[in-house]
Structures are given as C-alpha cells and as structure tokens.
Amino acid sequence: MFDNVTITYRGATYEIGRGWGFYGIWPAGGPRSRPLERWPETPEGWTAAWTRFVSIEAPDTIVPVGKNTPPAGAGARREGEEPGPFGTKAVLTPAIAALSGTAARVMAAALLGAGVILGIAGLFPAYIGGASLAQQPDQLAPHAIYLAVWAASAVLILLGGVRLRIGALLSLGLSAVTFGLFFADAGTAISASGNAGGGAGLVLSLIGWVVCAAGTVVAFLAGPGSGFRAAAPAVPRDALARPRGSALGPMVLVVLAGLGVAAAFAPSWDSFTLRTAAGQVQTVTAGNAFSNPGLAIAGDVAVMIAFAAAVIAAALWRPVRHGAVLLAGAAIPMAAQAISALVQVGEAHGPAQFGIPAGTARQLGITISAGLTPAFWIYCGFLIALVVSCAWMLFTPQPVPVTPGDGYGEAATAEAATADAATADAGTEASHAATADHAATGARDGDSPG
C-alpha cells in the first residue's frame, strides 16, 4: 500500500514526502513500505507533517530532493524568499498572495465563461456546408457536452481551493482532445470549395476553444502550491510518478484501454444499407478518419495522439484522484463522439446523401437504413473499460490518516521502548528507596537507650 512514495525533503535522520493519499515521514534511506507517521493529503496535512518533520530533524541538514534546488536550511536566501519543493520562490504577504490567487482564479473562470458564450453563439450561424450546428442534432450533441463541461470547470475554478485544481484538470483534458476535433472541422472547411466551406459558426466556435484553452492554462498555473506558506514550504505540486506494487496492474489496464479507444477512433463507424424494390442490397460505410482531406486527417490524428498522451499522463499522475479527473476530462469528448454516432443512426437518410437523384430513387424503390460497424462497438467497449478505470482511480479508498504526533511503525516501537525503559528505571528507583527505608526502620528498632 505504501510502496509508491515520492520523497520531497531529506534530512540526516528522516525524510518527508507523499504516499498514496497521504504525507508521511520515513527514516532517511530506510524502507518506505511503512511510514513512521502520516497525515492526510491536504494543505493542512502538509503543514502538520512539515511541523513535525522540522521538530525531529535538524533544520540545517534538511535538503529538498530534486535537481538544481537549494537546501531548505540554506541561509543565503534573499529577503522575501522561502524554499519550496521546486526551488526558492518569492514570498508574498498573505494579503497580496490571496489577492493574486483570487485574481488568477477569477481571470481563468472569466476566460472559460467567455469561451462558453462564444461557443453557444457559434451553434446558430452556418458551421460547415451552410448548415448550423443547431440544425444537425448529431453535431449539436457533442458541442453542447463540451460547453457544459467547460462551464462546470469555470464554476469549480471560481470556487477555489481543491476545486480549482479539479476544474483545471477537467478542462485540461477536454481542451487537449477537442483541439484535434476542431482542427479537423477547420481542415474540412478549408479543403471544401464554394458554399461547402466554413461559416461564422465555425469561426465563433474556434475562437471559443482558444479562449477556453487560455482560461485552462491560467487555472492550471494557479493551482495548489502557488500560495503563501509561512511555517512550511509550498504544498508539493501534482507530479508524474511511476506506479509500483499493487497499483501497477490497474494503471497498465488504464493505459491499454486508452490506447484501444484511440485506435478504434480511426475506422469507419457508420454503416448504410441500400435496398431496391428488386431485392438488390448494397452496404456503404463512412467515417474513416483516413478517407478525409489531408487537414482533416491531421486533426483526427491529433485527437488520437492527444487522447493517448492524456491517458498515460493520468495513469502516472499523483495524486491519483487528480489523475482520474484529468482522465475524465479527456474521456468526455470521446464519449461525446460515440453519442453523436448514436444520434446519427436515428436520423433520416435520403438518397441525395449518396449521390442518387430523387427520381431515380423513387423509380428503383430505394430504401436506406443506417447502422453502426463492429469498430464502433469495439470503441465503446474500450471506452466503458476506461470509464470504469476512471471510477476506480477516483473512488479507491485511501489509507486512513494517522493523527499527527501519534506514534506509528518504527516510531511507535521506539516510543514504546522508551516508555518501558522509563518504567523500569522508575521501578528500580522505587525498589532502592524501599530498601533504604527498610534499613533505616530496622536501625531505629534496634537502638538501645542511652
């Protein structure tokens, strides 16, 4: 349970770092399967852990674990600076730090809100081919999902605290994957000619994505670890760490499921069956990513690469719960694409869609039915596995924190040994005192009158 540990600071005797859902203290260079003491993985838990760490470790021996980082006990820092896990950083007064943090949070939420408004405005003008997104239910559904998630992220970011990080990661995963989707749409419009190109709806939607991505970056940089810390270095930021032990197997499954989703995104999903009154049947498939214009292919490939990268990053992300949020943000647009395909199946499909004149279709008695290819269902299977993995990462019980200051592991043994020794010393002293008192009593009983 405790073998996946990231050490942040090390002293001559002890070291402090992060485990699975907690901050802990270990003996320097010793085994990390069991911490001496641990605290919950919260800003308050980090402060309590650091306070305990510096109380049992000589401050001048404490050094951060990392490259090009000055020792935590170095006295050559300039006034107005404090050590942190990623190097010495400027310390603002609490009021200024709170103001700057609030300003960044509000700016990020405002950018996301503006991007959502632009996206909503882009639903109604012509998007591609003269039709608006609002006129195409299969296209409206995924765009509405994107906008809803960006709006939810803006609210979480505005609330601040841990929710800020959750909103930033959710929006980060969404923005990374939708970049390729919007790029593919823009590539399709650029490659088209005449009235088949893009309209104002596409332009507004693209600008909306850019604004939302900018808000995501601001929120991500304003995450935990950027605020003022007087008694302890900044809370260690989210980091990538290789899973070990019992966590390795599930993380491998997460990556494999993600790669399966990315691979199954490329083949054709749509299947159309054309039947004539004479009994002739022809099946046509559509939607293959590599049968599109070059720019559209580039966008689809960007989707697959961005999604695979987001899944791998989420599997390695620490804390794991934050990795689950990043994974959810990346999975949402992929799930929206599956919903779009299902909506399209239920729509009416005319012969003009396949280049057949209406008169010819009536003469031959052509009927058209829509379905989905096996590749789509394989895609859905991998996607469901990924969603289940995401839930596992999000809701897996974390180790129950030990009350700060309570003995744990080797520390408990040492304290117990000290207590036993003290008890033994006290018993010995009591025995000596009793012996002396007995001797004195005997002397008094044997005295003769003088």
HULIN-V643857 format. One record per run of one state. SS is the DSSP state (H for helix, E for strand, C for the rest). FROM is the first residue (numbers start at 1). LEN is the number of residues. If there is no record, write none. Layout:
# HULIN-V643857
ss = (SS,SS)
from = (FROM,FROM)
len = (LEN,LEN)
This chain:
# HULIN-V643857
ss = (C,E,C,E,C,E,C,E,C,H,C,H,C,E,C,E,C,E,C,H,C,E,C,E,H,C,H,C,H,C,H,C,E,C,H,C,E,C,H,C,E,C,E,C,H,C,H,E,C,H,C,H,C,H,C,E,C,H,C,H,C)
from = (1,6,11,14,20,22,28,37,41,43,57,59,62,63,65,81,83,89,91,94,122,126,129,131,133,136,137,160,162,192,194,197,198,199,200,222,239,241,246,265,270,276,281,287,289,292,294,317,319,320,346,351,355,358,365,367,373,374,396,410,446)
len = (5,5,3,6,2,6,9,4,2,14,2,3,1,2,16,2,6,2,3,28,4,3,2,2,3,1,23,2,30,2,3,1,1,1,22,17,2,5,19,5,6,5,6,2,3,2,23,2,1,26,5,4,3,7,2,6,1,22,14,36,5)
